[in-house]
Structures are given as C-alpha cells and as structure tokens.
Amino acid sequence: MIASGTVAYHQAVSDPTPVTPLEAALQRVGDRWSLLLVESLLDGPRRFGELREALPAIAPNILTDRLRRLEREGIVVARAYQDRPPRAEYTLTADGRDLAGALRLLSDWGGRRQDTADPLRHERCGTPLEARWYCPTCTVAVDERDASENRSI
C-alpha cells in the first residue's frame, strides 16, 4: 500500500484536478478493515486482543497495519498500558468519533439491501428512519436540490 502522502504527491504532480471530499475521506479510511475497526471502537477503548476477537477474520499483521495507519491519520490514538512487552489500548479521537454518523448511514444502506436486515427504526412509532440534511441556522431539513453545488462527493 502506498502511503497517503505519496498518493497526494503523485496526484499533485500528474493530475491538477483537486481531490474531492470523498476521495480525501477514502484516502484516510477507505478500506473495509479500517471502517470495521472504527466501528468496533465506537463503544469505547479496546486492546489489540479485544479487537482481534471483535474482528476474527482479520490477520494480526493487517490489524497492526490498520491501527498504525488510523493512528497516523488522527482517527485512533494508542495509549500504552504495559511497557514489557509493549501493549496499547486503542481509542477513537474526536475525528474518529465523527465517523459514527457516516458508518451508521453506510450500515443502514447495506442493511436495506439484505433480505434479513431490519432498518433502523424510530423507537416511538416503529417507522424506518431516513437520513436528511439539516440546516441548524434555518432549523429545517434541506432537500439535495436546495444544497449548494460548490462541492461534489
């Protein structure tokens, strides 16, 4: 895997097209293991062994690599709890916790495409929930056609 700085350098040299917000996000957390690690850390800090139990299909070397990459990207922070042998507990940073909403949306999207998955529902009435853009200044839900076109996904 090429380091994200190398990818950005090669894009700047060979392609003058600016990186879209989606491309920037995918450069930071764009593989399944990284996203699954973030999801498993949403409930709180975990140690390496606990992460292996939460994601039994991930190879230890891949788990180590993804944790290091997420730490370099500022998504995860490792805190040592033992010096010999060195062992750490992993927790999400504020940037990592900000991914929770995106992961819930992606998870709900995937769930709606499975016959057996039940969508997220409003606890009070049982209706399946729908994601909407919201303007906190105007306190209204905003339709996509009313959103600025200055940015692409």
C-alpha positions in Angstrom: 0.0 0.0 0.0 1.3 3.4 -0.9 1.4 6.0 1.9 -1.3 8.6 1.7 1.3 11.4 1.3 2.8 9.6 -1.7 -0.6 9.3 -3.3 -1.3 13.0 -2.8 2.1 13.9 -4.2 1.6 11.9 -7.3 -1.8 13.3 -7.8 -0.4 16.9 -7.5 2.4 16.2 -10.0 0.4 14.2 -12.6 -3.2 15.4 -12.1 -4.1 19.0 -11.5 -7.6 18.0 -10.6 -8.3 18.8 -6.9 -9.1 15.9 -4.6 -12.8 15.6 -3.9 -14.0 15.4 -0.3 -15.0 11.7 -0.8 -11.5 11.0 -2.2 -9.9 12.7 0.8 -12.1 10.6 3.2 -11.3 7.4 1.3 -7.6 8.1 1.5 -7.9 8.2 5.3 -10.3 5.3 6.0 -11.1 3.7 2.6 -10.8 0.0 3.3 -13.1 -2.4 5.0 -10.8 -3.2 7.9 -10.3 0.4 8.8 -14.0 1.1 8.8 -14.7 -2.1 10.8 -12.0 -1.1 13.3 -13.6 2.3 13.8 -17.0 0.7 14.3 -15.6 -1.7 16.9 -14.1 1.2 18.8 -17.3 3.3 18.9 -18.3 1.6 22.2 -15.0 2.6 23.9 -11.3 1.8 24.1 -10.1 -1.8 23.3 -6.9 -3.6 23.4 -5.3 -5.5 20.5 -6.7 -8.9 21.6 -10.2 -7.5 22.1 -10.1 -6.1 18.5 -9.0 -9.5 17.2 -12.0 -11.0 19.0 -14.3 -8.4 17.5 -12.9 -9.0 14.0 -11.8 -12.6 13.9 -11.3 -12.7 10.1 -8.5 -10.0 10.2 -4.9 -11.2 10.2 -2.8 -9.9 13.0 -0.4 -8.1 10.7 -3.3 -6.4 8.9 -4.8 -5.4 12.2 -1.4 -3.9 13.3 -1.0 -2.1 9.9 -4.6 -0.6 10.0 -4.2 0.5 13.6 -0.9 2.3 12.8 -2.4 3.9 9.7 -5.5 5.1 11.6 -3.2 6.5 14.3 -1.2 8.4 11.7 -4.4 9.8 10.2 -5.5 11.0 13.6 -8.5 8.7 13.8 -7.2 6.4 16.6 -4.9 7.1 19.5 -2.9 4.3 21.1 -2.2 4.6 24.9 0.4 2.3 26.4 -0.8 0.3 29.4 2.3 -2.0 29.6 6.0 -1.5 28.8 7.3 -5.1 28.6 6.2 -6.3 26.2 4.8 -3.1 24.8 1.0 -3.2 24.8 -1.5 -0.5 24.0 -5.2 0.3 24.3 -6.8 1.9 21.3 -9.4 4.6 21.4 -11.1 6.9 18.8 -10.1 10.6 18.6 -12.8 13.2 18.1 -12.2 12.8 14.3 -12.8 9.0 14.7 -16.0 9.6 16.7 -17.2 11.9 13.9 -17.2 8.9 11.6 -20.0 7.3 13.6 -22.8 9.1 11.7 -21.2 8.1 8.3 -20.8 4.5 9.5 -24.4 4.3 10.6 -25.6 5.6 7.2 -23.4 3.2 5.4 -24.5 0.3 7.6 -28.2 1.2 7.1 -27.6 1.4 3.4 -26.1 -2.1 3.4 -28.9 -3.4 5.7 -31.6 -2.2 3.3 -30.0 -4.3 0.6 -30.2 -7.5 2.6 -33.4 -9.5 2.9 -32.9 -10.4 6.5 -31.7 -7.0 7.9 -34.2 -4.7 9.6 -33.6 -1.0 9.0 -33.1 1.5 11.9 -36.5 2.4 13.3 -37.9 5.3 15.3 -38.4 3.8 18.8 -41.6 5.7 19.4 -43.6 4.7 16.3 -41.6 2.0 14.7 -41.2 3.8 11.3 -37.9 3.1 9.4 -35.7 6.2 9.7 -34.5 8.2 6.8 -31.3 10.4 6.7 -31.8 14.0 5.8 -29.6 17.1 5.5 -30.4 19.7 8.2 -29.6 23.4 8.4 -29.2 24.3 12.0 -29.4 28.1 11.2 -32.8 27.8 9.5 -33.8 24.8 11.6 -35.2 23.0 8.5 -34.5 19.8 6.7 -32.8 20.6 3.3 -33.5 18.7 0.1 -30.5 17.9 -2.1 -31.7 20.3 -4.8 -31.6 23.1 -2.2 -28.0 22.4 -1.3 -25.1 24.3 -2.6 -23.4 22.9 -5.8 -20.0 24.2 -4.7 -18.9 20.8 -3.6 -19.1 17.3 -5.1 -18.9 14.0 -3.4 
